[in-house]
Amino acid sequence: MFLKNPPPKIYVISPQLEGRLLRGSEPLASTKIFRKLQWNGQSDTVEQEFTTDEQGYFSLPKFAKELQLKAMEQFIAKTDVVALINGAEVNVWVQSKMSKGDDAFVSEMKNMQCDLNNRLSRVNVEHNLLGTVCIWENMPQEEDPNAL
């Protein structure tokens, strides 16, 4: 039995992310941010560089690619966003995703604040593994394991 490969489709590798980079209450102006991307069959990491404005705001556009996956192949993409602070990379956003399109939680993100003083915390979102130092309005909350 032979399976025919499906036609190529557009896959969202990384969502659009907009927010403000802080250390405590201080905005991190003119700070370099790197987004590192990997996905199915991609042996090399694609790295993009961005810079915050004078108030610490950043905007990373959505990154999508047309891919042709094999019939039984599962899409998976990984995004790492790091800030360069005194020559060291500090994790801001670490995401692995298995959905091909935009993630619903991203379109609902408002007023994202990424405080590098926060510890990297897991965020419970569908079809994703997400760890971030960021918080935003309407952020999905981790379910209380002690709740009935």
Secondary structure as UniProt FT lines:
FT   STRAND          9..14
FT   STRAND          17..23
FT   TURN            24..25
FT   STRAND          26..27
FT   TURN            29..30
FT   STRAND          32..39
FT   TURN            40..41
FT   STRAND          46..51
FT   TURN            54..55
FT   STRAND          57..60
FT   STRAND          63..67
FT   TURN            71..72
FT   STRAND          77..85
FT   TURN            86..87
FT   STRAND          88..97
FT   HELIX           104..107
FT   STRAND          110..115
FT   TURN            116..117
FT   STRAND          121..123
FT   TURN            126..127
FT   STRAND          128..132
FT   STRAND          134..137
FT   TURN            145..146
//
